[in-house]
Amino acid sequence: MADAEYKTSRLVVPKGVESVGVCYGMVSDDLPPATDVVKLYKSLGINSMRIYAPDTRVLDALRGSGIRLVLGVANEDLAALAANRASAASWVRANVKPYYPAVNITYIAVGNEVQGGAAQSILPAMRNLDAALAAAGLAGSIKVSTCVRLDVITNSFPPSSGVFARPHITEIARSLATTGAPLLANVYPYFAYRDNPRDISLSYATFRPGTAVRDGGSGLVYANLLDAMVDALHAALEKAGAGVVRVVVSESGWPSAGGFAASADNARAYNQGVVEHAGKGTPRRPGAALEAFVFAMFNENRKPGEPTEKSFGLFHPNASAVYPIKFR
């Protein structure tokens, strides 16, 4: 696909965006080649990308692009990486050393929303990968973390009540405090609103004006649900003795079709709000710029689950915009 074929006339090219990225999901059989996807990111000025597992086509396409990358470790690989350092060293040799620094790998995400007993492998896998990076001469160059769902905390409302639900998450948080890596979190106001529209207003969930919610515990006032959900994580980190750890929103989005409140208008309002809010602080951490990744670049026709799962994309697979959105 040539550059001229990208239908981006309804999107504004941002300048120097680093606080907001877009997730490149690939659960689809009709997406453009990776080289064209990278061109699309660059044509829009989107300077950060997240992928969910190493993909040689994507990594090769990213060489020299300057795009910051969150490189995922597939959930099925966690057990082997946790079991011994040799596996972690092999993973780094195969997926990092041939590409870095030509590919600007910023974070390695060890698993995505890992559930059940497999979650016990996260921290040892993280530690083994940190050791493998150090042995490869990359200590401190690439931060190792994991991507969690918001249900790793309980009592998420009010935000100041947030606390981690499982001891292993507390251990991960304390480890991140020692390495200087952020906690990566997938945060979806859409699902909170869908499940509780009686108590959560659509305007509050989609960054539209008109709603202010006061946290009775902290006295802080929230104008949008994303901030409240992120600050519940901040509160949990503080209670775990890991208050220095940043939260990076590794996924957030709104579907444009397929279910309750899933419309192009709501998706545009929400995702535009994420783009404009990224780089700003939250009420609990007003001085810390929030880094966020919109999910996702494309509608993915092979996504399992509810119909909405196929309609989170900013773009159709032919690279035409699903709805107008401006990147700063």
VEXDREN-2710 file (C-alpha; in Angstrom, 1 decimal):
% VEXDREN-2710
k/r/px/py/pz
1/MET/0.0/0.0/0.0
2/ALA/1.5/3.3/-1.0
3/ASP/1.5/6.3/1.3
4/ALA/-1.0/8.1/-1.0
5/GLU/-3.5/5.3/-0.4
6/TYR/-3.8/6.0/3.3
7/LYS/-7.2/7.6/3.9
8/THR/-6.1/10.0/6.7
9/SER/-7.6/13.2/5.5
10/ARG/-9.9/13.3/8.6
11/LEU/-7.1/12.9/11.1
12/VAL/-4.6/15.6/12.1
13/VAL/-1.0/14.8/12.2
14/PRO/0.4/15.4/15.8
15/LYS/3.7/16.8/16.6
16/GLY/6.1/15.1/19.0
17/VAL/3.5/12.8/20.6
18/GLU/5.1/10.5/23.2
19/SER/2.5/10.3/25.9
20/VAL/-0.1/8.5/23.8
21/GLY/0.4/5.4/21.7
22/VAL/-1.8/2.9/19.9
23/CYS/-1.9/-0.8/20.3
24/TYR/-1.3/-2.9/17.2
25/GLY/-3.5/-5.9/17.7
26/MET/-3.3/-8.6/14.9
27/VAL/-6.2/-11.0/15.6
28/SER/-7.4/-10.6/12.1
29/ASP/-7.0/-12.1/8.6
30/ASP/-7.3/-8.9/6.6
31/LEU/-4.8/-6.4/7.9
32/PRO/-2.2/-4.5/5.8
33/PRO/1.4/-5.6/5.8
34/ALA/3.5/-4.6/8.8
35/THR/5.6/-2.2/6.7
36/ASP/2.4/-0.3/5.7
37/VAL/1.2/-0.2/9.3
38/VAL/4.4/1.4/10.4
39/LYS/4.1/3.9/7.6
40/LEU/0.5/4.7/8.8
41/TYR/1.8/5.3/12.4
42/LYS/4.5/7.6/11.1
43/SER/2.1/9.5/8.8
44/LEU/0.0/10.3/11.8
45/GLY/2.8/11.1/14.1
46/ILE/1.9/8.2/16.5
47/ASN/5.3/7.6/18.2
48/SER/4.4/4.7/20.4
49/MET/3.2/1.2/19.6
50/ARG/2.3/-1.9/21.6
51/ILE/2.4/-5.4/20.2
52/TYR/1.4/-8.5/22.2
53/ALA/4.2/-11.0/21.2
54/PRO/7.4/-10.8/19.2
55/ASP/6.7/-10.6/15.4
56/THR/9.7/-10.5/13.1
57/ARG/7.7/-8.7/10.4
58/VAL/6.7/-5.9/12.8
59/LEU/10.1/-5.7/14.4
60/ASP/11.9/-5.5/11.0
61/ALA/9.4/-2.9/9.8
62/LEU/10.1/-0.8/12.9
63/ARG/13.9/-0.6/12.3
64/GLY/15.0/3.1/12.3
65/SER/11.4/4.4/12.6
66/GLY/12.0/5.9/16.1
67/ILE/8.6/4.5/17.2
68/ARG/8.7/3.5/20.9
69/LEU/7.7/-0.1/21.4
70/VAL/6.0/-2.0/24.2
71/LEU/7.1/-5.6/23.3
72/GLY/4.9/-8.3/24.8
73/VAL/5.8/-11.7/26.1
74/ALA/3.1/-14.2/25.1
75/ASN/1.3/-15.7/28.2
76/GLU/2.1/-19.2/27.1
77/ASP/5.8/-18.4/27.3
78/LEU/5.7/-17.3/30.9
79/ALA/6.2/-20.7/32.6
80/ALA/9.4/-21.4/30.6
81/LEU/10.8/-17.9/31.2
82/ALA/10.1/-18.2/34.9
83/ALA/11.6/-21.7/35.2
84/ASN/15.2/-20.8/34.3
85/ARG/17.4/-18.0/33.2
86/ALA/18.6/-19.8/30.2
87/SER/15.1/-19.6/28.6
88/ALA/15.1/-15.8/29.4
89/ALA/18.5/-15.4/27.9
90/SER/17.4/-17.2/24.7
91/TRP/14.3/-15.0/24.5
92/VAL/16.4/-11.9/24.7
93/ARG/18.8/-13.2/22.1
94/ALA/16.0/-14.0/19.7
95/ASN/13.7/-11.0/20.2
96/VAL/15.7/-8.1/21.6
97/LYS/19.4/-8.3/20.6
98/PRO/18.8/-8.5/16.8
99/TYR/16.7/-5.4/16.9
100/TYR/17.6/-3.0/19.7
101/PRO/18.5/-0.1/19.5
102/ALA/17.4/0.1/15.8
103/VAL/14.0/-0.7/17.2
104/ASN/13.2/1.6/20.1
105/ILE/12.0/-1.1/22.6
106/THR/11.0/0.8/25.7
107/TYR/9.1/-1.7/27.8
108/ILE/8.9/-5.5/27.8
109/ALA/5.4/-6.6/29.0
110/VAL/5.6/-10.0/30.6
111/GLY/2.2/-11.4/30.0
112/ASN/-1.1/-9.7/29.4
113/GLU/-3.9/-10.0/32.0
114/VAL/-2.6/-13.3/33.3
115/GLN/-5.1/-15.1/35.4
116/GLY/-5.2/-18.0/37.9
117/GLY/-2.2/-20.0/38.9
118/ALA/-0.2/-18.8/35.9
119/ALA/0.1/-15.4/37.5
120/GLN/2.7/-16.9/39.9
121/SER/5.1/-17.1/37.0
122/ILE/5.0/-13.4/36.3
123/LEU/7.5/-12.1/38.8
124/PRO/10.1/-14.8/38.3
125/ALA/9.9/-14.4/34.6
126/MET/10.3/-10.6/35.0
127/ARG/13.4/-11.1/37.2
128/ASN/14.9/-13.6/34.7
129/LEU/14.4/-11.3/31.8
130/ASP/15.9/-8.4/33.8
131/ALA/18.9/-10.6/34.4
132/ALA/19.1/-11.6/30.8
133/LEU/19.0/-8.0/29.7
134/ALA/21.7/-7.1/32.1
135/ALA/23.9/-10.0/30.8
136/ALA/23.3/-8.7/27.3
137/GLY/24.6/-5.3/28.2
138/LEU/21.2/-3.7/28.3
139/ALA/20.7/-3.2/32.1
140/GLY/18.3/-0.2/32.6
141/SER/17.9/0.4/28.9
142/ILE/14.6/-1.5/28.6
143/LYS/12.1/-1.7/31.5
144/VAL/10.4/-5.0/32.3
145/SER/6.9/-5.0/33.6
146/THR/3.6/-6.8/33.2
147/CYS/0.1/-5.8/32.0
148/VAL/-2.7/-6.2/34.5
149/ARG/-6.5/-5.7/34.5
150/LEU/-8.1/-3.3/36.9
151/ASP/-9.5/-6.3/38.9
152/VAL/-6.1/-6.7/40.5
153/ILE/-7.5/-4.2/43.0
154/THR/-10.5/-4.3/45.2
155/ASN/-12.5/-1.3/46.4
156/SER/-11.9/0.7/43.3
157/PHE/-14.5/3.3/44.3
158/PRO/-13.8/5.8/45.7
159/PRO/-10.3/5.8/44.2
160/SER/-8.6/6.3/47.5
161/SER/-9.9/2.9/48.7
162/GLY/-8.0/1.0/46.1
163/VAL/-6.0/-1.9/47.4
164/PHE/-4.4/-4.9/45.7
165/ALA/-6.5/-8.1/45.8
166/ARG/-3.6/-10.6/45.7
167/PRO/-0.3/-10.9/47.4
168/HIS/1.6/-11.6/44.2
169/ILE/0.6/-8.2/42.8
170/THR/2.0/-6.5/45.8
171/GLU/5.2/-8.4/45.3
172/ILE/5.3/-7.3/41.6
173/ALA/4.7/-3.7/42.6
174/ARG/7.5/-3.7/45.1
175/SER/9.8/-5.3/42.5
176/LEU/8.9/-2.5/40.0
177/ALA/9.8/0.0/42.7
178/THR/13.3/-1.3/42.8
179/THR/13.8/-1.5/39.1
180/GLY/12.2/1.8/38.2
181/ALA/9.7/0.2/35.8
182/PRO/6.1/1.3/35.6
183/LEU/3.0/-0.9/36.2
184/LEU/1.3/-1.5/32.9
185/ALA/-2.5/-1.6/33.3
186/ASN/-5.4/-2.2/30.9
187/VAL/-8.1/0.3/32.0
188/TYR/-11.5/0.4/30.3
189/PRO/-14.2/2.8/31.5
190/TYR/-16.4/1.3/28.8
191/PHE/-16.8/-1.9/30.6
192/ALA/-17.4/-0.2/33.9
193/TYR/-20.1/2.0/32.3
194/ARG/-21.7/-1.0/30.4
195/ASP/-22.0/-2.9/33.6
196/ASN/-23.3/-0.1/35.8
197/PRO/-25.0/2.6/33.7
198/ARG/-27.3/3.5/36.6
199/ASP/-24.5/4.8/38.8
200/ILE/-22.0/5.9/36.1
201/SER/-23.0/8.6/33.6
202/LEU/-22.1/8.4/29.9
203/SER/-20.5/11.8/30.0
204/TYR/-18.3/10.9/32.9
205/ALA/-17.2/7.7/31.2
206/THR/-16.4/9.4/27.8
207/PHE/-14.6/12.6/28.8
208/ARG/-17.7/14.8/28.0
209/PRO/-18.2/17.7/30.3
210/GLY/-20.9/18.0/33.0
211/THR/-20.0/15.5/35.7
212/ALA/-17.8/15.9/38.8
213/VAL/-17.3/13.1/41.3
214/ARG/-15.8/13.8/44.7
215/ASP/-13.7/11.1/46.5
216/GLY/-14.9/11.3/50.1
217/GLY/-11.7/9.7/51.3
218/SER/-9.2/12.1/49.7
219/GLY/-11.4/15.1/48.9
220/LEU/-10.2/14.9/45.3
221/VAL/-12.6/15.7/42.5
222/TYR/-12.8/13.7/39.3
223/ALA/-14.1/14.9/35.9
224/ASN/-13.6/11.6/34.1
225/LEU/-13.7/7.9/35.0
226/LEU/-10.3/7.0/33.5
227/ASP/-8.6/9.3/36.1
228/ALA/-10.6/7.7/38.9
229/MET/-9.7/4.2/37.8
230/VAL/-6.0/5.0/37.4
231/ASP/-5.9/6.7/40.8
232/ALA/-7.4/3.6/42.4
233/LEU/-4.3/1.8/41.1
234/HIS/-2.1/4.7/42.5
235/ALA/-3.7/4.3/45.9
236/ALA/-3.1/0.5/45.8
237/LEU/0.5/1.1/44.9
238/GLU/1.0/3.4/47.8
239/LYS/-0.6/1.0/50.2
240/ALA/1.7/-1.7/48.9
241/GLY/4.8/0.4/49.7
242/ALA/5.4/1.1/46.0
243/GLY/4.2/4.7/45.7
244/VAL/7.1/5.6/43.5
245/VAL/5.8/3.3/40.7
246/ARG/4.1/5.0/37.7
247/VAL/1.0/3.6/36.1
248/VAL/1.1/3.4/32.3
249/VAL/-2.3/2.7/30.7
250/SER/-1.3/-0.1/28.3
251/GLU/-4.8/-0.4/26.8
252/SER/-7.9/1.7/26.8
253/GLY/-10.6/2.1/24.2
254/TRP/-14.3/2.1/23.3
255/PRO/-16.0/0.0/20.7
256/SER/-17.8/1.7/17.8
257/ALA/-20.3/-1.1/17.2
258/GLY/-21.7/-4.4/18.4
259/GLY/-23.2/-3.7/21.8
260/PHE/-24.5/-1.4/24.6
261/ALA/-23.3/2.2/24.1
262/ALA/-21.0/1.0/21.4
263/SER/-21.2/3.7/18.7
264/ALA/-18.8/5.7/16.5
265/ASP/-19.8/8.9/18.4
266/ASN/-19.1/7.5/21.8
267/ALA/-15.8/5.8/20.6
268/ARG/-14.7/9.1/19.1
269/ALA/-15.5/11.0/22.2
270/TYR/-13.7/8.6/24.5
271/ASN/-10.6/8.0/22.4
272/GLN/-10.2/11.7/21.6
273/GLY/-10.4/12.2/25.4
274/VAL/-7.6/9.7/26.0
275/VAL/-5.4/11.4/23.3
276/GLU/-6.0/14.8/24.8
277/HIS/-5.6/13.7/28.4
278/ALA/-2.4/11.7/27.9
279/GLY/0.6/13.7/29.1
280/LYS/-1.4/15.3/31.9
281/GLY/-1.6/14.2/35.5
282/THR/-4.4/12.7/37.5
283/PRO/-5.9/14.3/40.6
284/ARG/-3.9/12.0/42.9
285/ARG/-0.7/12.6/40.9
286/PRO/-1.1/15.9/39.2
287/GLY/2.6/16.4/38.4
288/ALA/3.1/13.0/36.7
289/ALA/2.3/12.9/33.0
290/LEU/0.1/9.9/32.2
291/GLU/1.2/7.7/29.4
292/ALA/-1.6/5.8/27.6
293/PHE/-2.2/3.5/24.7
294/VAL/-5.4/3.5/22.8
295/PHE/-6.8/0.1/21.8
296/ALA/-6.6/-0.5/19.0
297/MET/-5.2/0.5/15.6
298/PHE/-7.6/-1.7/13.5
299/ASN/-10.9/-3.5/13.8
300/GLU/-9.9/-7.2/14.3
301/ASN/-12.3/-9.7/12.6
302/ARG/-11.0/-12.8/14.4
303/LYS/-11.3/-11.5/18.0
304/PRO/-13.2/-13.9/20.1
305/GLY/-15.9/-13.0/22.6
306/GLU/-18.7/-10.4/22.3
307/PRO/-19.3/-8.6/19.0
308/THR/-17.9/-5.4/20.5
309/GLU/-14.4/-7.1/20.6
310/LYS/-14.2/-6.8/16.8
311/SER/-14.9/-3.1/16.8
312/PHE/-12.3/-1.3/19.0
313/GLY/-10.3/-0.1/16.0
314/LEU/-9.5/3.5/15.0
315/PHE/-9.2/2.2/11.4
316/HIS/-10.7/-0.3/9.1
317/PRO/-8.2/-2.9/7.7
318/ASN/-8.1/-0.8/4.4
319/ALA/-6.6/2.0/6.6
320/SER/-9.7/4.3/6.3
321/ALA/-10.7/5.9/9.6
322/VAL/-13.7/4.4/11.5
323/TYR/-14.5/7.9/12.8
324/PRO/-12.6/11.3/12.9
325/ILE/-10.0/11.7/15.6
326/LYS/-7.1/14.2/16.1
327/PHE/-3.8/13.3/17.5
328/ARG/-1.9/16.1/19.2
END
